[in-house]
Amino acid sequence: MQSTLRCLLHLRSPSLRRNLLRIASFAQPSEEERESETKRKPIVSTYYDPLQGRVVTNDPPMDQLFPSSNHQLDNFCPQVRQDEDDSGRSIWVRSKQKENNVETPKFSSSFARRKGKSAKVKVLYGCDNCGIELSQWWGVCPKCGVGSVVERWPHMSDVNPKRGAEVSEAAVRSWLPHKPGSAVPKTLAQVNMGRAQTDWRIPLSGLFGMEVSRVLGGGIVPGSLVLVGGDPGVGKSTLLLQISANVAEESDSDKPAPVVYVSGEESIEQIANRADRMCITTDNLYLYSSTDIEDIFDKIQPLRPRALIIDSIQTVYLREVAGSAGNVSQVRECTSALLRFAKDTNIPVFLIGHVTKSGDIAGPRVLEHIVDVVLYMEGERYSSYRLLRSVKNRFGSTDELGVFEMSGMGLQAVANPSEMFLTDSNTESDILTGLAIGVMVDGSRAFAIEVQALCVAGKSNARHVNGIQESRADLIISVLQKQAGLKLQDNAIFLNVVSGIKLTETAGDLAVAAAICSSFLEFPLPNDLAFIGEIGLGGELRMVPRMDKRVMAVAQLGYKRCVVPKSAEKLMAALNTDMIILGCKNLKDMIYSVFNQNMEI
């Protein structure tokens, strides 16, 4: 009966096993079975030993508990053997014996990598926004504070793949006149060899080329790595396609130097269709569609191009780097490979970078540190104008600004940016209230901007600001209430800068205040009047940098009068312009000078 119950206990049904155990507990074994059980199984007891002062367990030898399984234990774990301690108790110890002069390997909690098998894959987590590596998943990145950007990254821990710099060095080894590592330090005179900086750069022709060259610092530097970022659809691919065509057309006829445009997002037929719409017909522009960095290096080697364009860095990959294209590690290593390629071959490389929801360039932050130049393209969705800014430039100024207009033929340079930020000759300012002209300096150029304001009776907290910093707008409105005596607390105020440009400097404070006063007092401003100056918390007017350049800019546009701080009146009068300079000490002085009618404020 006992043997039958033991067989039935192997059934998988838990309820059946419980019922059978209850039946077995009521079954009384015979005397022979009791004697055999007593002889076969020794008793294990635990008691307190007063001599030793501790609890002692009477542990019988394993050969008595399991007499038929000793050989199985020896085969499974030969380095473990049974021994006795000082009190005679049976214990298990690890054997230190060596068999055939070879020490028995120890057990390890990790899987050993076998020969010919794939490497162990260690799963890590990382932030797609800042690139930090984490050991566990986080809902919000602990470094950058952005949510829903932490994802799993497979990390090859047992392999040593090639880095991006090693891949590029192996790819361009046949290009170089000297072997890698044979270069020696040179003096400054040996490096310059009497060449001027402007002669060394690759020039860009035409109005479009001049506008791009201004942002780059005077042209394209050979061997530079340029990153171009911007919102989707702003015109990054169009910009680089026009730059590549401009460089290809400027190559010497005796020594043709082609330009290679590589796209990982479009086919060569799609790129050719876009080039046909832009009337690009040069024969030195080569198109190629690929996402493999090593394949790109192999294919462009026979051409020895003058410039290389990659569209985009988030679509290319290296075979020996873990992760898919666009991964943080892939972006970092691909950029390193292209940087080493540019420095070794002296070929400029342009990269297109995607942006995140916050407007930053996607990928690790080290991406912007690796490249030489970072250009950012801005533009409103419903506006045809585009602004090209230099965020980082190792070979020029970061204060320059390029202004373009998107048309059916591509990007066209805007010769006079002030026309873009003003209404049609500002002819309606004589009858419309709330319009004021300010002057903004961006880089080496100054241009006029138009500020619009609207004051209506309503809730005071109903404010909408476009193109002006909200904190700056609140400051100007508060100063007008406190220092100028305008009762703006019962009005809803709306501010706007024409053409979507962002007013980031304090030189436009006086124009914003004049526009608010014009709308609140319902008094239109003359169309030949401009405002330049900063407003302090006490209502005083302060000077701003490059006052002379700002005044000359509005004078060239035909403005006859300009309101400036009192401290700058004498300096501006010495410019010998036909403008009338109106110096004002504070906001009240400006209001009484401009709005010269008897009004109760």
C-alpha positions as CSV (number, residue, x, y, z in Angstrom):
1,M,0.0,0.0,0.0
2,Q,2.8,2.4,0.9
3,S,4.5,1.8,-2.5
4,T,1.3,2.4,-4.3
5,L,0.7,5.7,-2.5
6,R,4.3,6.8,-3.3
7,C,3.7,6.2,-7.0
8,L,0.4,8.1,-6.9
9,L,2.1,11.0,-5.2
10,H,4.0,11.8,-8.4
11,L,0.7,12.9,-10.0
12,R,0.6,16.5,-11.0
13,S,-2.8,17.3,-9.6
14,P,-2.3,19.2,-6.2
15,S,-5.8,18.4,-4.9
16,L,-5.3,14.6,-5.6
17,R,-2.0,14.7,-3.9
18,R,-3.4,16.3,-0.8
19,N,-6.2,13.8,-0.6
20,L,-3.8,10.9,-0.9
21,L,-1.6,12.3,1.8
22,R,-4.6,12.4,4.1
23,I,-5.3,8.7,3.3
24,A,-1.7,7.8,3.9
25,S,-1.7,9.4,7.3
26,F,-4.5,7.1,8.6
27,A,-2.8,3.9,7.2
28,Q,-1.0,2.1,10.1
29,P,2.2,0.4,8.9
30,S,3.1,-3.1,10.1
31,E,5.8,-3.9,12.7
32,E,8.2,-5.2,9.9
33,E,7.8,-1.9,8.0
34,R,8.5,0.1,11.2
35,E,11.7,-1.9,11.9
36,S,12.9,-1.5,8.4
37,E,12.2,2.2,8.4
38,T,14.0,2.6,11.7
39,K,17.1,0.7,10.5
40,R,17.2,2.5,7.1
41,K,16.7,6.1,8.2
42,P,18.8,7.4,11.1
43,I,17.3,10.0,13.4
44,V,18.4,13.6,13.0
45,S,18.2,15.5,16.3
46,T,19.0,19.0,17.5
47,Y,19.8,19.8,21.2
48,Y,21.5,22.4,23.4
49,D,25.0,21.4,24.6
50,P,25.8,23.2,27.9
51,L,29.5,22.5,27.6
52,Q,29.9,24.1,24.2
53,G,27.2,26.7,25.0
54,R,25.4,26.4,21.7
55,V,22.8,24.4,19.8
56,V,24.2,21.2,18.2
57,T,22.6,19.2,15.4
58,N,23.3,15.5,15.3
59,D,23.8,15.2,11.5
60,P,24.2,11.6,10.4
61,P,26.6,10.8,7.5
62,M,25.2,11.2,4.0
63,D,25.9,7.6,3.1
64,Q,23.4,6.5,5.7
65,L,20.7,9.0,4.6
66,F,21.2,8.3,0.9
67,P,23.3,5.1,0.5
68,S,22.6,4.8,-3.2
69,S,23.3,8.4,-4.3
70,N,26.9,8.9,-3.1
71,H,28.4,8.0,-6.5
72,Q,26.0,10.4,-8.2
73,L,27.1,13.2,-5.9
74,D,30.7,12.4,-6.5
75,N,30.2,12.5,-10.3
76,F,28.2,15.8,-10.1
77,C,30.5,17.6,-7.6
78,P,33.8,15.8,-7.3
79,Q,35.5,18.8,-5.6
80,V,33.1,18.5,-2.5
81,R,33.8,15.8,0.1
82,Q,32.5,14.8,3.5
83,D,34.6,15.3,6.6
84,E,34.2,15.7,10.4
85,D,34.8,18.7,12.6
86,D,36.5,18.7,16.1
87,S,33.3,17.6,17.8
88,G,32.8,14.6,15.5
89,R,30.0,16.1,13.5
90,S,29.7,15.4,9.8
91,I,30.4,18.4,7.6
92,W,30.9,19.1,3.9
93,V,34.1,20.8,2.7
94,R,35.6,21.8,-0.6
95,S,38.4,19.6,-1.7
96,K,41.7,21.3,-2.7
97,Q,43.1,18.2,-4.4
98,K,44.4,18.4,-7.9
99,E,43.7,15.7,-10.4
100,N,46.4,15.1,-13.0
101,N,48.2,18.3,-11.8
102,V,45.2,20.4,-12.9
103,E,43.1,22.3,-10.3
104,T,39.4,21.6,-10.5
105,P,37.6,24.8,-11.7
106,K,35.3,26.6,-9.3
107,F,31.7,27.3,-9.9
108,S,30.7,30.8,-11.1
109,S,27.4,32.5,-11.0
110,S,27.9,33.9,-14.5
111,F,27.8,31.9,-17.7
112,A,31.2,31.1,-19.1
113,R,31.6,32.1,-22.7
114,R,32.2,29.0,-24.9
115,K,34.5,28.9,-27.8
116,G,32.6,29.6,-31.1
117,K,29.5,30.8,-29.3
118,S,28.1,34.4,-29.2
119,A,29.2,36.8,-26.6
120,K,27.2,37.5,-23.4
121,V,24.8,40.4,-23.9
122,K,24.5,42.6,-20.8
123,V,21.3,44.7,-20.8
124,L,21.7,48.3,-19.8
125,Y,19.4,51.3,-19.9
126,G,20.2,54.6,-21.3
127,C,18.7,58.1,-21.9
128,D,18.1,58.9,-25.6
129,N,18.2,62.6,-24.7
130,C,21.5,63.1,-22.8
131,G,23.2,59.7,-23.4
132,I,23.7,58.7,-19.7
133,E,24.0,54.9,-19.1
134,L,21.9,53.5,-16.2
135,S,21.8,50.1,-14.5
136,Q,18.0,50.1,-14.3
137,W,14.9,51.6,-15.9
138,W,13.8,55.1,-14.9
139,G,10.6,56.9,-15.7
140,V,12.4,60.3,-15.7
141,C,16.1,60.6,-16.5
142,P,18.0,61.5,-13.3
143,K,20.4,63.7,-15.2
144,C,18.4,65.7,-17.7
145,G,15.0,65.4,-16.1
146,V,13.1,64.4,-19.3
147,G,10.5,61.7,-19.0
148,S,9.8,58.6,-21.2
149,V,13.3,58.7,-22.8
150,V,15.0,55.8,-20.9
151,E,15.2,52.7,-23.0
152,R,17.0,49.3,-23.0
153,W,20.4,49.2,-24.6
154,P,22.1,45.8,-25.4
155,H,25.7,46.1,-24.4
156,M,28.3,43.6,-25.6
157,S,30.4,43.1,-22.5
158,D,32.6,40.2,-23.6
159,V,33.7,41.5,-26.9
160,N,35.9,44.3,-27.9
161,P,34.5,45.8,-31.1
162,K,36.3,48.4,-33.2
163,R,35.7,52.0,-32.4
164,G,34.7,54.6,-34.9
165,A,38.2,56.1,-35.1
166,E,39.7,52.6,-35.9
167,V,37.2,52.0,-38.6
168,S,37.9,55.3,-40.4
169,E,41.7,54.9,-40.0
170,A,41.5,51.5,-41.7
171,A,39.3,52.8,-44.4
172,V,41.5,55.8,-45.4
173,R,44.9,54.1,-44.9
174,S,45.4,53.8,-48.7
175,W,44.4,57.4,-49.3
176,L,47.2,58.9,-47.1
177,P,50.6,59.7,-48.4
178,H,52.2,58.6,-45.1
179,K,51.5,55.6,-42.9
180,P,49.3,56.2,-39.8
181,G,51.6,57.0,-36.8
182,S,54.5,58.3,-38.9
183,A,53.5,62.0,-38.5
184,V,55.8,64.1,-36.3
185,P,55.2,67.5,-34.6
186,K,55.8,70.5,-36.7
187,T,56.4,74.2,-36.0
188,L,53.8,76.8,-36.6
189,A,55.7,78.2,-39.6
190,Q,55.9,74.7,-41.2
191,V,52.2,74.2,-40.9
192,N,51.2,77.6,-42.3
193,M,53.6,77.7,-45.2
194,G,52.8,81.3,-45.9
195,R,49.1,80.6,-46.7
196,A,46.5,83.1,-45.6
197,Q,43.4,81.9,-43.7
198,T,41.0,83.1,-46.4
199,D,43.0,81.4,-49.2
200,W,42.9,78.1,-47.4
201,R,39.2,78.0,-47.1
202,I,36.9,76.7,-49.8
203,P,34.9,79.7,-51.2
204,L,31.2,79.8,-51.9
205,S,30.0,82.0,-54.8
206,G,26.8,84.0,-55.3
207,L,24.5,85.7,-52.8
208,F,23.6,82.3,-51.3
209,G,27.3,81.4,-50.9
210,M,28.1,84.7,-49.3
211,E,25.3,84.3,-46.8
212,V,26.5,80.8,-45.8
213,S,30.1,81.9,-45.8
214,R,29.3,84.7,-43.3
215,V,27.8,82.2,-40.9
216,L,30.8,79.8,-41.3
217,G,33.3,82.5,-40.8
218,G,34.5,83.1,-44.3
219,G,34.1,79.8,-46.1
220,I,34.4,76.1,-45.6
221,V,37.5,74.9,-43.7
222,P,39.1,71.8,-45.2
223,G,38.9,68.8,-42.8
224,S,36.1,70.4,-40.7
225,L,33.1,68.5,-39.4
226,V,29.9,70.6,-39.6
227,L,26.6,69.6,-37.9
228,V,23.4,71.2,-39.2
229,G,20.3,70.9,-37.0
230,G,16.7,72.1,-37.2
231,D,13.0,71.2,-37.0
232,P,11.6,68.7,-39.5
233,G,10.8,70.4,-42.8
234,V,12.7,73.6,-42.1
235,G,15.0,73.0,-45.1
236,K,18.2,71.2,-43.8
237,S,18.5,68.8,-46.8
238,T,17.8,71.7,-49.2
239,L,20.5,73.8,-47.6
240,L,23.1,71.1,-47.9
241,L,22.2,70.1,-51.4
242,Q,22.7,73.7,-52.5
243,I,26.0,73.9,-50.6
244,S,27.2,70.7,-52.3
245,A,26.2,72.1,-55.7
246,N,28.0,75.4,-55.0
247,V,31.2,73.6,-54.0
248,A,31.0,71.3,-57.0
249,E,30.6,74.2,-59.4
250,E,33.6,76.0,-58.0
251,S,36.0,73.0,-58.5
252,D,38.7,73.6,-61.0
253,S,38.2,72.1,-64.5
254,D,41.8,70.8,-64.7
255,K,41.5,69.0,-61.4
256,P,37.8,68.0,-61.0
257,A,36.9,67.6,-57.3
258,P,33.5,66.0,-57.0
259,V,31.2,66.3,-54.1
260,V,29.4,63.2,-52.7
261,Y,25.9,63.6,-51.2
262,V,25.0,60.4,-49.2
263,S,21.5,60.0,-48.0
264,G,20.1,57.3,-45.7
265,E,16.6,58.6,-45.8
266,E,16.0,59.1,-49.6
267,S,16.9,57.2,-52.7
268,I,19.1,58.7,-55.4
269,E,16.1,59.2,-57.6
270,Q,14.3,61.2,-55.0
271,I,17.4,63.4,-54.4
272,A,17.8,63.9,-58.2
273,N,14.1,64.9,-58.5
274,R,14.7,67.6,-55.8
275,A,17.9,68.8,-57.5
276,D,16.0,69.0,-60.8
277,R,13.4,71.3,-59.2
278,M,16.2,73.5,-57.9
279,C,17.8,73.6,-61.4
280,I,21.1,72.0,-60.2
281,T,22.8,70.6,-63.3
282,T,26.5,70.3,-62.3
283,D,28.3,67.1,-63.3
284,N,30.6,67.0,-60.2
285,L,27.8,66.2,-57.8
286,Y,27.5,62.5,-57.0
287,L,24.6,60.9,-55.2
288,Y,24.6,57.8,-53.2
289,S,22.1,56.1,-50.8
290,S,23.6,54.0,-48.0
291,T,23.5,53.7,-44.2
292,D,26.7,51.7,-43.7
293,I,29.7,53.9,-42.8
294,E,32.3,51.4,-44.0
295,D,30.5,50.9,-47.3
296,I,30.4,54.7,-47.7
297,F,34.1,55.0,-47.2
298,D,34.8,52.2,-49.7
299,K,32.5,53.7,-52.4
300,I,33.9,57.2,-52.2
301,Q,37.5,56.2,-52.2
302,P,38.0,56.2,-56.0
303,L,36.3,59.6,-56.3
304,R,38.4,61.4,-53.6
305,P,35.7,64.1,-53.2
306,R,36.2,67.7,-52.3
307,A,33.3,67.5,-49.7
308,L,31.1,64.8,-48.2
309,I,27.5,65.3,-47.0
310,I,25.8,62.7,-44.8
311,D,21.9,62.9,-44.5
312,S,21.6,62.1,-41.7
313,I,23.8,61.0,-38.8
314,Q,20.8,59.2,-37.1
315,T,20.4,56.8,-40.1
316,V,24.0,55.6,-40.5
317,Y,25.6,52.8,-38.4
318,L,28.8,50.8,-37.8
319,R,28.6,47.0,-38.1
320,E,30.7,46.3,-35.1
321,V,29.0,48.6,-32.7
322,A,26.0,47.3,-30.7
323,G,22.6,48.8,-31.2
324,S,20.6,50.0,-34.2
325,A,21.1,53.1,-36.2
326,G,20.2,56.2,-34.2
327,N,21.2,54.6,-30.9
328,V,23.4,56.8,-28.7
329,S,26.4,54.5,-29.0
330,Q,26.0,54.3,-32.8
331,V,25.7,58.1,-33.2
332,R,28.8,58.7,-31.0
333,E,30.9,56.1,-32.8
334,C,29.8,57.1,-36.3
335,T,30.5,60.7,-35.6
336,S,34.0,59.8,-34.3
337,A,34.6,57.8,-37.5
338,L,33.6,60.7,-39.7
339,L,35.7,63.1,-37.6
340,R,38.8,61.0,-38.1
341,F,38.0,60.6,-41.7
342,A,37.8,64.4,-42.1
343,K,41.0,65.1,-40.3
344,D,43.0,62.4,-42.1
345,T,41.9,63.2,-45.6
346,N,41.4,67.0,-45.2
347,I,37.9,66.6,-46.7
348,P,35.1,68.7,-45.1
349,V,32.1,66.6,-43.9
350,F,28.6,68.0,-43.4
351,L,26.1,66.1,-41.1
352,I,22.4,66.6,-40.7
353,G,21.1,66.0,-37.2
354,H,17.5,65.4,-36.1
355,V,16.1,67.3,-33.1
356,T,14.1,66.2,-30.1
357,K,10.8,67.5,-28.7
358,S,12.6,70.2,-26.8
359,G,14.4,71.5,-29.9
360,D,17.9,70.0,-29.0
361,I,19.9,68.0,-31.5
362,A,19.1,64.3,-30.9
363,G,21.8,62.0,-29.7
364,P,24.4,62.2,-26.9
365,R,25.6,65.6,-25.8
366,V,29.1,64.6,-26.7
367,L,28.0,64.9,-30.4
368,E,28.1,68.7,-30.2
369,H,31.5,68.5,-28.6
370,I,33.0,66.3,-31.2
371,V,32.1,68.4,-34.3
372,D,33.8,71.6,-35.2
373,V,30.8,73.7,-36.2
374,V,27.1,73.5,-35.1
375,L,24.6,75.3,-37.3
376,Y,21.0,75.6,-36.4
377,M,18.2,76.5,-38.9
378,E,15.1,78.3,-37.7
379,G,11.9,79.1,-39.3
380,E,8.2,79.4,-38.7
381,R,5.9,76.8,-40.2
382,Y,3.7,79.4,-42.0
383,S,6.6,81.7,-43.0
384,S,8.9,81.4,-45.9
385,Y,11.9,83.0,-44.2
386,R,14.7,80.9,-42.7
387,L,17.4,81.9,-40.2
388,L,20.8,80.1,-40.1
389,R,22.6,80.6,-36.8
390,S,26.1,79.4,-35.7
391,V,25.8,77.9,-32.3
392,K,29.4,76.6,-32.2
393,N,32.2,77.6,-34.6
394,R,35.9,76.7,-34.0
395,F,36.9,78.7,-37.1
396,G,34.8,81.9,-36.7
397,S,32.3,83.9,-34.7
398,T,29.1,82.5,-33.2
399,D,27.3,85.8,-33.5
400,E,26.6,85.7,-37.2
401,L,23.2,85.2,-38.8
402,G,22.2,84.1,-42.3
403,V,18.7,85.1,-43.6
404,F,17.1,83.1,-46.4
405,E,13.8,82.8,-48.1
406,M,12.4,79.5,-49.2
407,S,11.1,79.4,-52.7
408,G,10.4,76.9,-55.5
409,M,14.1,77.2,-56.5
410,G,15.4,76.5,-53.1
411,L,16.8,78.9,-50.5
412,Q,17.4,82.5,-51.7
413,A,19.5,84.9,-49.7
414,V,17.8,88.0,-48.4
415,A,19.9,91.0,-49.2
416,N,18.1,93.4,-46.9
417,P,16.7,91.6,-43.8
418,S,14.9,94.7,-42.6
419,E,12.4,94.3,-45.4
420,M,11.5,90.9,-44.0
421,F,10.7,92.2,-40.5
422,L,8.7,95.2,-41.5
423,T,5.2,95.7,-43.1
424,D,5.0,97.2,-46.6
425,S,7.0,100.4,-46.1
426,N,5.1,100.7,-42.8
427,T,2.6,103.0,-44.6
428,E,-0.3,102.1,-42.3
429,S,1.4,103.2,-39.1
430,D,-0.1,106.7,-39.4
431,I,-3.6,105.3,-38.9
432,L,-2.9,102.1,-36.9
433,T,-2.1,102.3,-33.3
434,G,0.3,99.9,-31.4
435,L,3.1,99.8,-34.0
436,A,6.7,100.7,-33.2
437,I,10.0,100.3,-34.9
438,G,13.1,98.9,-33.0
439,V,16.6,97.9,-34.1
440,M,18.1,94.5,-33.5
441,V,21.7,93.5,-33.9
442,D,22.5,89.8,-34.6
443,G,26.1,89.1,-35.4
444,S,27.7,91.7,-37.6
445,R,24.4,93.0,-39.1
446,A,21.7,95.3,-37.7
447,F,18.1,95.4,-39.0
448,A,14.9,97.0,-38.1
449,I,12.0,95.1,-36.5
450,E,8.4,95.9,-36.0
451,V,6.7,95.4,-32.6
452,Q,3.0,95.3,-32.4
453,A,0.9,95.8,-29.2
454,L,-2.8,95.6,-28.4
455,C,-4.5,96.8,-25.2
456,V,-8.1,96.0,-24.6
457,A,-10.3,96.2,-21.6
458,G,-10.4,92.9,-19.9
459,K,-8.7,90.7,-17.3
460,S,-5.2,91.9,-16.5
461,N,-3.8,88.3,-16.5
462,A,-4.9,87.7,-20.1
463,R,-1.5,88.3,-21.8
464,H,-0.2,86.6,-24.9
465,V,3.4,87.3,-26.0
466,N,5.0,86.1,-29.3
467,G,8.6,86.8,-30.1
468,I,9.4,88.5,-26.8
469,Q,10.5,86.9,-23.6
470,E,7.6,86.7,-21.2
471,S,9.6,87.8,-18.2
472,R,10.9,90.8,-20.1
473,A,7.4,91.8,-21.3
474,D,6.1,91.6,-17.7
475,L,8.9,93.8,-16.5
476,I,8.2,96.5,-19.1
477,I,4.4,96.4,-18.4
478,S,5.1,96.7,-14.6
479,V,7.5,99.6,-15.1
480,L,4.9,101.4,-17.3
481,Q,2.3,101.1,-14.5
482,K,4.6,102.1,-11.7
483,Q,6.9,104.7,-13.2
484,A,4.9,106.1,-16.1
485,G,1.5,106.1,-14.4
486,L,-0.3,104.1,-17.1
487,K,-3.3,102.3,-15.7
488,L,-2.7,99.0,-17.5
489,Q,-4.0,96.8,-14.6
490,D,-7.5,96.6,-16.1
491,N,-6.3,95.8,-19.7
492,A,-5.4,92.6,-21.5
493,I,-2.2,93.1,-23.4
494,F,-1.0,91.2,-26.5
495,L,2.5,91.6,-27.9
496,N,3.9,90.3,-31.2
497,V,7.1,90.7,-33.3
498,V,6.4,90.7,-37.1
499,S,7.7,87.7,-39.2
500,G,8.2,85.5,-36.2
501,I,11.7,86.7,-35.2
502,K,12.6,86.4,-31.5
503,L,13.7,89.6,-29.8
504,T,16.3,88.3,-27.3
505,E,18.2,91.5,-26.5
506,T,17.2,94.5,-24.3
507,A,17.7,97.1,-27.0
508,G,14.1,96.5,-28.0
509,D,12.6,97.5,-24.6
510,L,11.9,101.1,-25.7
511,A,10.1,99.9,-28.9
512,V,7.9,97.5,-26.9
513,A,7.0,100.3,-24.4
514,A,6.2,102.7,-27.2
515,A,3.9,100.2,-28.9
516,I,2.0,99.5,-25.6
517,C,1.7,103.3,-25.1
518,S,0.4,103.8,-28.6
519,S,-2.3,101.1,-28.2
520,F,-3.3,102.2,-24.7
521,L,-3.5,105.9,-25.6
522,E,-4.9,105.2,-29.1
523,F,-2.3,107.4,-30.6
524,P,-0.6,106.2,-33.8
525,L,3.1,106.7,-34.1
526,P,4.7,108.5,-37.1
527,N,6.1,106.1,-39.7
528,D,9.5,107.8,-39.7
529,L,10.3,107.2,-36.0
530,A,12.4,104.5,-34.5
531,F,13.2,103.6,-30.9
532,I,16.5,102.3,-29.4
533,G,17.2,101.8,-25.7
534,E,16.9,99.6,-22.6
535,I,14.4,100.3,-19.8
536,G,15.5,100.0,-16.1
537,L,13.4,99.2,-13.1
538,G,13.2,102.9,-12.2
539,G,11.9,103.8,-15.6
540,E,15.2,105.3,-16.8
541,L,16.5,104.7,-20.3
542,R,19.9,103.1,-20.7
543,M,22.4,102.7,-23.5
544,V,22.9,99.4,-25.3
545,P,25.9,98.1,-27.2
546,R,26.6,99.2,-30.8
547,M,24.4,102.2,-30.7
548,D,26.1,103.8,-33.7
549,K,25.5,100.7,-35.8
550,R,21.8,100.7,-34.9
551,V,21.3,104.3,-35.7
552,M,23.1,104.0,-39.1
553,A,20.9,101.0,-39.9
554,V,17.6,102.9,-39.5
555,A,19.1,105.9,-41.2
556,Q,19.8,103.8,-44.3
557,L,16.2,102.7,-44.3
558,G,15.0,106.3,-44.6
559,Y,13.9,107.0,-41.0
560,K,14.1,110.7,-40.0
561,R,13.9,110.5,-36.2
562,C,15.2,108.2,-33.6
563,V,14.5,108.1,-29.8
564,V,17.6,107.1,-27.8
565,P,18.7,107.4,-24.2
566,K,19.8,110.9,-23.1
567,S,23.4,109.6,-22.5
568,A,23.7,108.6,-26.1
569,E,22.3,111.8,-27.7
570,K,25.7,113.6,-28.2
571,L,27.4,110.5,-29.5
572,M,24.7,109.8,-32.0
573,A,24.6,113.4,-33.2
574,A,28.3,113.1,-34.1
575,L,27.5,110.5,-36.8
576,N,26.7,113.2,-39.3
577,T,23.4,111.7,-40.4
578,D,20.2,113.4,-41.5
579,M,18.3,111.9,-38.7
580,I,16.9,113.9,-35.7
581,I,18.1,112.3,-32.5
582,L,15.7,112.6,-29.6
583,G,17.3,112.0,-26.2
584,C,15.1,111.0,-23.3
585,K,15.9,110.4,-19.7
586,N,13.0,108.2,-18.7
587,L,9.7,106.8,-19.9
588,K,7.7,109.9,-18.9
589,D,10.1,112.0,-20.9
590,M,9.6,109.7,-23.9
591,I,5.8,109.8,-23.6
592,Y,5.6,113.6,-23.4
593,S,8.1,113.9,-26.3
594,V,6.5,111.5,-28.7
595,F,2.8,111.8,-27.8
596,N,2.8,115.6,-27.8
597,Q,-0.9,116.1,-27.3
598,N,-2.7,117.0,-24.1
599,M,-3.9,113.7,-22.8
600,E,-4.7,112.6,-19.3
601,I,-2.6,109.5,-18.5
